Amino acid sequence: MMTRWLAAGLAACVIATVTPVSAQPKTVRAAFVWDEPLGRMPPELWSSFRESLRTHGWEEGRNLTIERRNVARSEQAQLAEQLERLKVDVIVASPPSAFALRPAAAVEGCRTAVVFAAVSDPVAARMVTTLARPGRCMTGISYLGLELDVKRLELLTQAVPGATRIGVLVPAQHELRQRMRDDVAAGARDLKVTPLFHAISGDDTADRELVVVFEELVRQRAQAVLGLQGPQFLKHRAQIADLSIKHRLPGIFELELYPEAGCLMAYSPSLVEVYRQAAGYVDRILKGARPADLPVDQPRKLDLVVNLKTAETIGLTLPAPFLSRADRQIRQ
């Protein structure tokens, strides 16, 4: 049976006791959780989090111990018990573990704090009451994943002028998938393009599903591809890039990690910066701040990243006005 400590507060992304560090003579113990369905964690995310903690005075081997954990989908239901056995003060985790752990943060009188990172629309996901007043034990950083889907569609039509049939990859298991479909359908009407929706499970069959979907998009005469927000696609970004190049379908996605893997482009905040911001929340809570009083933060900058090598490979000439807006161009 879960202890009162767990039931009172173990939840989504980052969990930290709200007792000021000055009252704790022991070294702070942290757990850093990454979800295996996302694939291998980019090392720069881990580095940015650690470096940010160090600037706030938390250093491994001196006053901080960090336990790293890769969590499979099948382990999410038991994650709370596993973390309790570690007896950590702070837990940093990525979605989807954030969603699996969030119920405990809503318990009245919860004693632990949750700082989530890279969560899209935490109000709609029932992680906070409002952005300004999160309530109880959960706060953190939203990275505007699904909020930018329509903007990405607009950018795609600017990069590929004349494209009227757009394939849309939908993460079938995302809690807000219907909202994303509805938003993109409305945006497509305004832009006078036809969205071709295809759901991808994100489980072990996703690699085979993607092959079939891209072949179907060719049959449907799609001219470009939009990947909706969803962690399920991140693991398969290299395969998506290969399929996009093979079928000459330029695509736009939610994170800079996609064009780095060979996709055409992305419009998004930097995950490196998001994890750096999360470390700042951990520091403030460990020093006594209440998560209920810390407004949810948002990314401070959005970047348009374009892979020029991919554009050349698929025979796409990007319009000069569009290309001039790119914050970063990948040429290798």
Steps between C-alpha positions, in 0.01 A plus 500: 500500500627847416622699793338828599808676362439353154123546495542858608715605215693275260402625159612611158822646384706632785412424861668682780437533871389850587700511819780757463842348442635691798291271721652188342856419605521206260597509135206543264419189296341534158364259241513594132244298300492462123237296315626221277217552245673828414815320395849588621512821699695774320807556722474877468173498698660322791803728485293817495301390804811411700681818404203714595477330839869567550451873439240493778744336741402133461796282407523123475740352751476801728137565596312309230464138386311424178357157415426461128218269390372396156134402534320266261129553434422182693681639806312828530230359727768388749718808466370666817592202716843474338575865566379472859750222564778729377408750775575794277422865566456600136383310193540627144302311239385534142150442366331252477608413855377847595146402410524164673617655827286814515203375712696513825578868446129579515458351849388758755785583734770344283847560644713466187544729202485419130695696241418372153706565190399480133128454567259646250195687633518388864154645569331282237710206620363552853841563649424848635189705569622811320836611366514792743390300806590135445356380831625235739818318405561545127658772290770528236561583135264458207674477165201587279510172309143468377434875518740544207359230270299746291795741478713213373239425235513864391880493481486181295274662241743792482798270452320299232291754306214342314474198728131428553504141633682458831555169674449528878659248736281463811631336821216256567563472873534872577236618748434815300509344153140598414565862591808498279304354208225758544750788522687388189176438307386855578842641410501305176165650401636849555809417294291327233690172521377144547634312804549124460491363854679176589522361853822335618486286814844584635546148633729228366313498168561869426799432274287277275202736518712791382610310189138423413380855573764665281414264214134590545585871500667457162184329369295787642723748312620673816750776439637547851475359854417652839588302813272593790630545852563170673791324666423179311660631181827611656643148516433454128626837375784350295260258328255784434784697343600205279140446386452871433810507282414172325153624404604863453255627758629808682391505863484719807512372857492614860864496611841594365598136550305411183695709246816398681399141413436591135141629487452824311413737783357570843345793679531471875656610824836353589472195725844586635363830626184334636704262716717789612187684614378188681819492705424855612162389631660212688738743665224739607286226650789342686563841651145523631272629222156339474421353157144630527643853504737456202327584169555261212776637279516487123793484257681827458581450132364309202735392221441410137763239411546396136712216361630633168668171414162325514339770287772451238464121512125506436533769234322773694596864449390692807372852430759762595261698726420182692862394529597843632275437801685185606675533833730210416599331178646149492725447200665164570 
